[in-house]
Amino acid sequence: MGESLECVPNVSEGRRRDVIDRLARAAGSFPGARLLDLHSDRDHDRSVLTLAGDAQALTGALLALFEVAVAEIDMRRRGGTEPEGVHPCMGAVDVVPFVPLGETPMAVAVEMAVAFARTLAERFDLPIYLYEEAARVPERRNLAVVRRGGFEGLPERCTSPAWAPDFGPPHPHPTAGATAVGARGFLVAFNAILASDDLEAARAIARAVRESSGGLPAVKALGVRLASRGRVQVSMNLTDVRRTSPYAAVQAVRREAAARGIEVAECELVGLMPEAAVERSLRDALLLPGFGQDRVLERRLAEDG
């Protein structure tokens, strides 16, 4: 096996269980690619799959996933029919990030992203945008900027000289839209669900905690409504847990919520969390700056054994 990579495709389907099951079976059926996790959310109408393997295995698994997604997901059905607060998206498979694991260098993830983007565009006649470390121009590093305007804005965006796709046709796929393919480091998708249905409060809290508005470093956040639960959520991406741990992010949300007379009812992890994020959260929560795996009994026993 070659260099090891994680891939976390985000699919614009979180409601039809039969389709989600077919997507998962397709992604997990290719030899050498491991489906480590599947998280689906009805309110976001989104599923997040976590895969791991080498470049060849991941390519096979992802192409199988796209075969199902392009056949089953029609982005035109989403426009104007979803509850307020649905997750931003522009494609049936909205985003495909590659993450280097272990000693694999970021350059391998970038190479994989570019090669897969080219294959994807040719196979499905999809416009593909490269983002983060794989971006060819600085303006496309930020996924939120690449995805701005969503599926509905793609016809105008794809034909703009400044936003021509990196691969594929200069127009959206009629039903599958467009896909962003990138390379990045570990990201923790972490949500705080509020004991409230006040969407404006959730949005205000998201503004207060996200880095772009002067909040916590390495935190992206937005407020969304969870219609099926009658509550709202502060949905966060923690892009560098060394700078802001999940614990620190939740504490900040709690403070902002308390200032508005709202409690955090529960939190939710989307996908998997790297060990470093767990360690950092424990350090922050227990005020143990020197805490690490060498202080965990079972780890020491395993080493000595």
N, C-alpha and C positions, 0 to 999 in steps of 0.2 A: 504494500500500500504506500502511496506517496504522502505528501504533506497533508495533515489533517485540518479540516475546515468545518466550521459550523455554518449553517444557512438557516435563515428565519423568514421564509416567505409569508407574507400577509395577504390573505385572500378575502375578497369582498363578498363573503357569504358566512353568516353566522346564525341562520334561522332554519334552513331546510336540512334536517338531520341526515336524510338519505344522501344528499349531495355532499355534505361534509364528510360522511363516512366514505364515499367514493373517492374524494380528494385524498383522504388519509391513506386509504388502501393503495392508491396509485403511487403516492410519495414513498410509502414504506415497502413497496414490492420490489424495488430494484436492488440486486445483490450488492452488498458493501455499503449501502446507505442506511443509516439507522434513524428511524423516527423516534425521537426522544420525548416529544411532548406535543400535545394538541390542545389549544385553548380556543374555545368558541364563545362569542358573546352576542346574544340576540339584539341587545340595544345598539351596540356598535355595528351590528350586521357584518361581523368580521371574524375570521379564524386565523390564528397564528400557529404555524407548525415549526417545530425545531428539529432540524436534521443535522446529521454529522456524517462525515466520510471523506474520501479523497475526491479530487476533481472529477474523475471519470464517473464514480458512483453518484455523486451529487448531480452531475449533468443528466444522467439517466433518470434519476428520481424526479428532478424538477421538470424535465420534459414530459414525463408521465403526468405530473401534477397539472401542467399547463394544458395537456390534451383534455383533461376532464373540465378544468375551469373554463376554457374557451368555449367548450361545447355546452356547458351547463349554466353559465352566469351571463346574464344580459344586463349590462349596466344601464340601459335605457329604462328598465323597470324601476330603478331606484329614484330617479329624478322626480321630486315633488311629492313622493308618496311616503317617505320615511319620517319618523318622528324627529322633531328638532333635536339636534345634538348628535346625530349619527356621525361616525368617524369620517374625517376627510379621506377621499379616495379618488383615483382617476382610472383604475383598471380592475379587471376581474381578478388578476393577480397583481396587486397594487404595488408591492415593493419586494425586492429580493436582495437582501444584504448578505454578503459573505464575510465571515469573521475568522481570523486565523486562530487555531488552537495550539496550545503547547509551544513548541519552538518554531512553529511555522511563521515565517516573516510576513508582514503586511503586503509586501510586493507580490506574494503568491496569491493572496486574496484579490488584489487588484487585477492581476493577470487573469484569474478565474472569472471575475466580474465582466471584464471586457470580452473574453472569449465566449462566455455564455450569452451575453447581450447580443453579440453578432449572430450566434446560432439561433437564438430566440426570434430575432427579427426576421431571419430568413425562413424559419420553419412556420411561423404563424402570421407573417405579414403584419407585425406589431411595431409601432413606434416605441423605441427604447431610449430612456434618459439615464445617463450615468451620473451617480451622485457620490458624496463623501469622498473617500480617498481615491475612488475611481474617476471622479469628475475631471473632465478635460479643460473646463474653464471654471474660475473661482465662483462665478454666480450660481453654479449648479451643485456646489458642495452641500448646501442646506436642503434637506428633503422637503421641508415645508415650502420653500420657494419653488422647487421643481414641481410640486403638486398643486401649487396655487391655482385656483379656478376650477379644480376638480375635473370630473368627466365632462361636465357641460362646457367648460372653457377650452377643451382640447382642440376643437376645429380652428379656433382663432390662434391658439398658442402654437400648434404644429406648423402653421403656415407662416408664422413670424420668422424672419431671418435670424433674429437673436435667439429664438427658441426652437429651431429646427431639431428634430430628434438626432441623437448620436448615431443610431442605427434605425433602419426601417423606413417606412413611407412617411411623407410629410402630411399625414392625415391620420386621425385615430382609427383604430379598428372599429367597425360599426357597433359591435356588441361588447368587445373586451377592452376597449379604450386604449390605454398605454400603460407601460410598466417602467418603474424606476429600478435599476440594478446598480448595486454599489458594493463597496468594501468599507468596513469600519471595525472599530474595537468593540468590546463587550458593551452592551446596553441593557439596562434593567428597566423593563416596562412595569410600572408600579402605580396602582390606582388607590385613591382614598375615597371611600363612599361616605357621603354625608347623611346625617339623620335629618334630611330636609329635602324639599322639592324646589328650592329657590335657585333657579338657574343663574340668575344674575349674581347671586352670592358665590356660586361655584366659579363663575368666570372671574369675579373679582379676586378670589383666593388664588386662582391659577395665575393671574397677572402678578400678584404679590410674590409668588414663590419662584416664578420662572426667571432664568438668567436674563433673557432679552428685555425684561421690564425692570431690571435692577434687583432681582431676587437672588436665589441661591445659584452658585456656580454649577455649570454642567447639568442644569435642570430645564427641561422643556415641559410645558404644562398647558392644558386647556380644560375648561369646564364643560361638561356634557350632561344631558338629561338621560336617566335610565327609566324610560317610560314603563317598562314591565315591572319595575320595583317601586315606582312612585318616589324615586329619590334622584339626587344629582351626584355627580362624581367629579373629582379632580383627577384627570388622567395625566400621568407623568411619564416621561422618559428620562432616566438618569444616565447620562452619557459618559460619566467618569465617576465611579463610586469612591475613588480616592479623594475627590473634591467634595462630593455630597453623597453620603450613604443613604440607603432607604430609611433608616431610623431618623436621620437628620431631616429628610424631606417630610416624613410624616409629622414630626414635631413642629415643623414650620406650618404645615397645613392645619394642625390642631390649634396653634396659636392664632392664626388668621381666622379660623372658623369660630373659635371661642370669642374673639372680639366682635363677632356678629351674632352671638348667642346660639351657635350651632355646634353640635358634637360630631366627631368622626365615628361613624357606626362600625365600620370595618375596613380592612384594606385587602387588596387583591393583587397577586403577582401574575403577570401575563408571561407565559413561557417559563424559562428557567433562570436561576440566579447564580452567577459565578461565586465560587468560594470566597473570593476577595470581598465581595459585597456583604456576605454574612459576617466575616471577620470584622469588617469596618463598622457594621451596625452594632455588633457586640461591644466593640471599643467605645463607640459613642454612647451607647445605652448604659454601660457599666462604668464609664469613666476610667477605662483601663487602656491608656495610650500604648502600652507595650504588649497588648494581647496579640497572640498569634497562634498558629497551629501547634507550636511547641508547648503550649500550655493546656492542650487538650489531652486528657488521660489516654483515651483509646489510640490516638495518634502516636504518642510516645511509646505505648506498649507495642504497637505494630512495628515501630522503628527498631526497638530493642529486640524484638523477636526475630 
